[in-house]
Amino acid sequence: MTRRNIRVGIVGAGIIGASVAYHLARRGIEVCVFERGAGPAVGTTGKSFGWVNTLFVDPADARVFSLRRAAVEEYERLAAELPGAFRDASRGSLLWKATPGETENLFRTFRNAGLDVELIAGAELARREPFLRSVPPCALSSPKDIALQPPALAATLLAAAVERGAKLFTNTQVISLCASDGAVTGLVTASEAIAFDLVVLAAGPWTEELLRPLGLSFGLLISPALLLRYCSDRRLLSHIVKSPELEVRQLPDNAMIVARSLKDPLPDAGAIDVMGREMLRRIRALVMDSERIGFEAGVIGQRPMFPDELPRTGHAAGCKGLYLAIGHPGVILAPLLGRLAASEIAGGAAPW
Ligand SMILES: Cc1cc2nc3c(=O)[nH]c(=O)nc-3n(C[C@H](O)[C@H](O)[C@H](O)COP(=O)(O)OP(=O)(O)OC[C@H]3O[C@@H](n4cnc5c(N)ncnc54)[C@H](O)[C@@H]3O)c2cc1C
């Protein structure tokens, strides 16, 4: 059974909400997206490093690994469908661990799991990244990884959804969900209550705020991370580079970004400044000709995740009319989750 004639309201225009909206609109389903910010990607998506990869999951964790792998492969489909979305994206990452033995082990693990990775010698690494100051004996290369600008991708997905009839309401906070007899029947903004056949919660780390009044909780965890931005007047790196000290990449405008996980208590502005300068020291230790790089700013983003590292995409258990679309790492997962969610909402099989 297909359900084309339903009206779907989506809360949140981050990368996940944008992807669900695009994939629903592609199927001709009526969609309204509500975003409290002035535009898309003002939440965690706007603070993301934008690395699409399969490198941080243990292949022995078969469910998480196969999902991550399928999600990365899904990007090829999306790139063919929306080539403009990837204008500023680049390919390839280079990674090494503290010792050559650890790097070789990592390479073997991923190669045996069937990933397209190579182990390259230091001389080859230096050829691919000629500005590296300290070159390890070997590195793992993952040539198909994508470095993209998540806000740009979210905006493109939403624009493509709008072209197909979706409506986007920005500066529109969803204050609560309408519920009756244990089912969600719509949502409430500051100005009106609007009925929907289905409400998709894609509000990232804020999802549970809307669930709480309904007495629901799905065990969402919030994990903070810091995105640091540096100005640079020249091109110094061609790939994402991850060393034991630093995860760094250069944007199309030459700015560099560095991502760091954080623990509570969260750093205040002064502590972020200290971390930003420490990372600048590490950039300079890693990259030659980097004296003119300057620290600009650091922002904290809240990563919505679940303890089993799997997303929650599907009809909410125990509550009709409500659909969850949350998962980490959201940028990697968004195209796959969006397509599967749209398929299920349209009457297809559940994502998993
Ligand atoms: C420093 C850092 C680096 C990261 N690096 C990567 C990476 O390399 N690769 C990767 O895949 N992931 C990465 N992530 C994680 C990734 O960014 C998130 O998983 C993803 O952005 C989550 O997207 P989302 O759409 O679920 O949430 P969000 O982007 O937070 O979107 C939720 C949206 O809902 C809106 N909203 C919330 N409540 C309401 C309401 N009541 N009414 C209306 N609107 C509402 C918010 O304003 C927001 O725009 C990183 C995160 C951080 C912080």
The ligand as an ORCA input file, in Angstrom:
! r2SCAN-3c Opt
* xyz 0 1
  C      32.168     19.553     16.072
  C      31.287     18.540     15.384
  C      31.805     17.771     14.345
  C      30.987     16.828     13.709
  N      31.506     16.148     12.655
  C      30.730     15.270     11.984
  C      31.230     14.620     10.824
  O      32.370     14.843     10.413
  N      30.406     13.749     10.167
  C      29.119     13.514     10.618
  O      28.407     12.739      9.990
  N      28.628     14.127     11.706
  C      29.396     15.000     12.391
  N      28.894     15.658     13.483
  C      27.526     15.320     13.919
  C      26.506     15.949     13.002
  O      26.805     17.307     12.806
  C      25.111     15.767     13.618
  O      24.890     14.366     13.825
  C      24.033     16.290     12.673
  O      24.299     17.608     12.280
  C      22.667     16.240     13.370
  O      21.736     16.728     12.441
  P      20.216     16.872     12.830
  O      19.503     17.312     11.619
  O      19.767     15.612     13.505
  O      20.210     17.963     13.995
  P      20.371     19.545     13.893
  O      21.340     19.941     12.850
  O      20.654     20.016     15.276
  O      18.961     20.021     13.408
  C      17.845     20.107     14.262
  C      17.103     21.353     13.854
  O      15.866     21.381     14.563
  C      15.593     22.705     14.899
  N      14.643     22.661     16.014
  C      14.837     22.110     17.238
  N      13.736     22.218     17.993
  C      12.837     22.854     17.230
  C      11.482     23.262     17.461
  N      10.863     23.030     18.620
  N      10.832     23.911     16.459
  C      11.425     24.144     15.269
  N      12.699     23.786     15.014
  C      13.394     23.134     15.975
  C      16.941     23.273     15.276
  O      16.945     24.699     15.201
  C      17.835     22.629     14.235
  O      17.995     23.416     13.086
  C      29.650     16.627     14.128
  C      29.121     17.418     15.138
  C      29.922     18.366     15.757
  C      29.331     19.227     16.840
*
